[in-house]
């Protein structure tokens, strides 16, 4: 990537910060030679780590602060009392134009609250959504919301659909993404009222997206659609279920391949195939949840990831910036305003 910009990083967020963060930045710096970094946090801890990574020479500026958002901090409390924290100052850098985006592995609730307060939402978006990319048998899909909004009404779900469609088109490279609403069944009569109303809006409007209809949980891995839309309560449960199942499957496979000498020999013979399998389902390769709908790029890394996983979260942020995702969302929201009926009117016939 040759695009030049500066990325803001909360160096104190994450279980093994700042070591994991700085090492992740160093890995990402190799892939993105045009990107410089602002690292917010304790300079006495960060500076030696930066000096130990020659690739960061001349590409990092450390912004010192001792205040940190703790994992147990409530979002409302963090918003009021952590104004000089590494997280808040790294977000401020985006709002003030010093950086094009921000990456943090810190407290998710606090990050969302601060980002919403500082960056605000795009015109036409009531609530931002957390979006994540998942592997499927057909390639990749994006799902949102993964936990930002426990409750989402029909208007929110339609906005999520618009943002997800733009993401799939601009970032995943899908020419004409197929969008589906996650439901307890594919029949039109199933689901709660908000899901039904959202489906009615997407079906009756002239939105420039392809709406598949309802999809079920097993459609995610099957790759039935390119964009899976749901509320944050359901999305977060699906996310954690997928992560847990993947870890369990890898553990069972490892146990089976080490259970006996013949199994060990078979594993050695199949090691290249097993490595490709591991890489395909490795959650670190998909690390980096995006807060879509904000007036700025904000990416949340898993707090328990390692340097490789954090580097992938930085890759996500760099891709969103280079592909001008927010500009695409703005354009589609303008189309939504022109080509659709008022949402309450469109959904009243369901």
SVG drawing of the C-alpha trace seen along z (x, -y; Angstrom):
<svg xmlns="http://www.w3.org/2000/svg" viewBox="-50 -19 67 65">
<polyline fill="none" stroke="black" stroke-width="0.4" points="0.0,0.0 1.5,-3.3 -1.1,-5.6 0.4,-8.0 -1.3,-8.9 -0.9,-8.7 -2.6,-6.2 -3.4,-6.8 -2.8,-3.8 -3.9,-3.3 -0.7,-1.7 -1.9,-0.9 -5.0,1.1 -4.9,4.9 -3.9,7.7 -0.2,7.5 0.1,3.8 2.2,2.0 4.6,4.8 2.0,6.5 0.9,3.2 4.3,2.0 5.3,5.3 2.1,5.4 2.7,1.9 6.2,3.0 4.7,5.9 2.1,3.7 4.8,1.1 6.5,3.6 3.3,4.0 2.4,0.4 5.5,-1.7 3.5,-4.9 1.9,-4.9 3.2,-6.7 2.0,-6.1 1.0,-8.1 1.4,-6.0 -0.4,-7.2 0.6,-5.9 3.4,-5.7 6.6,-6.9 8.9,-5.2 7.4,-1.8 6.8,-2.5 10.1,-4.2 12.4,-1.1 10.0,1.1 10.1,-1.3 13.9,-1.5 14.0,2.3 12.2,2.3 14.3,0.6 11.5,0.6 9.8,-2.1 12.7,-4.5 11.4,-7.9 7.8,-6.6 6.5,-6.8 5.7,-9.7 5.0,-8.9 2.4,-11.0 2.9,-10.6 0.1,-10.0 -0.1,-7.9 -3.9,-7.7 -5.4,-4.4 -8.9,-3.1 -9.2,0.1 -10.9,3.2 -13.5,2.9 -14.3,-0.8 -17.9,-1.4 -18.4,-3.3 -20.2,-6.2 -17.5,-6.5 -14.7,-6.3 -16.3,-9.0 -16.5,-11.3 -13.2,-10.6 -10.7,-9.3 -10.3,-12.4 -6.5,-12.2 -6.3,-8.5 -4.4,-6.9 -7.7,-5.8 -9.4,-9.2 -6.3,-11.1 -5.9,-8.7 -9.5,-9.3 -9.1,-13.0 -6.2,-12.9 -8.6,-11.6 -11.1,-14.4 -8.4,-17.0 -7.1,-15.8 -3.7,-14.6 -4.6,-11.0 -6.8,-9.3 -8.0,-6.5 -7.5,-4.9 -6.9,-1.3 -7.3,-0.1 -7.4,3.2 -8.9,1.7 -12.3,1.7 -14.9,2.1 -17.7,0.2 -15.5,-2.7 -14.0,-2.8 -17.5,-2.9 -18.7,-5.6 -15.7,-7.8 -15.6,-7.4 -19.3,-8.3 -18.9,-11.3 -15.8,-12.6 -16.2,-11.6 -20.0,-11.6 -22.0,-9.6 -22.3,-10.1 -25.4,-12.0 -28.2,-9.5 -26.8,-7.0 -28.5,-6.9 -26.1,-4.3 -22.8,-2.9 -22.4,0.8 -19.5,3.2 -18.7,5.1 -16.5,8.2 -15.3,10.4 -15.8,14.1 -14.5,17.0 -17.1,18.9 -17.0,21.8 -17.4,19.3 -14.8,16.8 -15.6,14.1 -18.7,12.3 -19.2,9.3 -21.6,9.4 -23.0,6.4 -23.8,5.5 -21.6,7.6 -22.4,5.9 -22.6,2.1 -26.4,2.1 -28.2,4.6 -31.5,3.4 -31.9,2.3 -35.1,1.1 -36.0,1.5 -34.4,-1.8 -31.1,-0.8 -31.1,2.6 -31.6,0.9 -28.7,-1.5 -26.6,1.5 -27.5,3.1 -26.4,0.0 -23.1,-0.1 -22.4,3.6 -23.1,3.5 -20.7,0.7 -18.0,2.5 -18.5,5.7 -18.2,3.8 -15.3,1.6 -13.2,3.7 -14.1,7.3 -14.2,6.5 -17.7,8.1 -19.1,6.5 -22.7,6.7 -23.0,7.9 -26.0,10.0 -27.5,8.8 -29.4,11.0 -31.2,10.4 -30.4,12.9 -33.6,14.5 -35.0,17.7 -36.2,18.9 -36.4,17.9 -40.2,17.7 -41.7,14.2 -43.9,14.8 -41.0,15.6 -39.1,13.2 -39.9,10.1 -41.5,7.0 -38.3,5.0 -36.8,7.7 -40.0,8.0 -40.2,4.2 -36.6,4.0 -37.2,6.7 -40.3,4.8 -38.2,1.6 -35.4,3.4 -37.9,5.2 -40.1,2.2 -37.5,-0.5 -35.3,-1.2 -32.1,-0.8 -29.1,-0.1 -28.4,3.2 -29.4,6.8 -31.6,8.0 -31.7,11.8 -34.2,11.9 -33.9,13.8 -31.0,16.1 -30.4,18.5 -27.3,19.2 -26.0,21.9 -26.1,19.6 -23.2,17.6 -20.6,20.3 -22.2,21.4 -21.7,18.0 -25.3,17.7 -25.0,13.9 -22.1,11.5 -23.5,9.3 -25.3,10.6 -27.3,8.0 -28.5,8.4 -28.9,6.6 -25.9,6.4 -27.3,8.8 -27.7,11.7 -24.5,10.7 -22.3,10.9 -23.7,14.3 -23.0,15.5 -19.5,14.1 -18.6,15.7 -20.1,19.0 -18.1,19.1 -14.9,18.2 -15.5,20.9 -16.4,23.5 -13.2,22.8 -11.0,23.1 -12.7,26.4 -12.3,27.8 -8.6,26.9 -8.1,28.5 -9.9,31.7 -7.9,31.9 -4.6,31.4 -5.6,34.1 -6.4,36.5 -3.2,36.0 -1.1,36.5 -3.0,39.5 -0.7,42.2 2.5,42.7 0.6,43.4 -1.5,40.2 1.7,38.2 3.2,39.6 0.0,38.8 0.1,35.3 3.7,34.9 2.7,36.1 -0.2,33.7 1.5,30.7 1.3,28.4 -2.4,29.0 -2.9,28.6 -1.0,25.4 -3.2,24.0 -6.3,25.2 -5.0,23.4 -4.3,20.2 -7.7,20.2 -9.5,20.4 -7.0,18.6 -9.0,15.8 -6.0,13.6 -6.2,13.3 -9.7,11.8 -8.9,9.6 -10.1,6.1 -13.8,5.2 -14.8,2.0 -17.1,-0.7 -19.0,-1.5 -21.1,-4.7 -18.7,-7.0 -17.3,-10.2 -13.9,-8.6 -12.2,-5.2 -12.1,-3.3 -11.0,0.3 -11.3,2.5 -8.7,5.2 -9.3,8.2 -7.7,7.5 -6.2,10.9 -4.6,11.1 -0.8,11.2 1.3,8.9 0.3,10.8 -3.4,10.3 -2.9,6.6 -1.1,6.1 -4.1,7.5 -6.3,5.0 -4.0,2.2 -4.3,3.7 -8.1,3.4 -7.8,-0.3 -5.4,-1.0 -7.7,0.7 -10.8,-1.2 -8.8,-4.5 -7.3,-3.7 -10.6,-2.4 -12.4,-5.6 -15.2,-3.5 -16.9,-6.4 -17.2,-8.3 -18.9,-5.3 -21.3,-5.0 -22.2,-8.7 -22.9,-8.3 -25.2,-5.3 -27.0,-7.1 -27.7,-9.9 -29.1,-7.3 -31.2,-5.9 -32.7,-9.3 -33.5,-9.8 -34.8,-6.4 -36.8,-5.2 -39.9,-6.2 -39.7,-7.4 -38.9,-4.3 -41.9,-4.4 -44.2,-4.6 -42.3,-1.9 -42.5,0.5 -46.1,-0.2 -47.4,2.3 -45.7,5.3"/>
</svg>
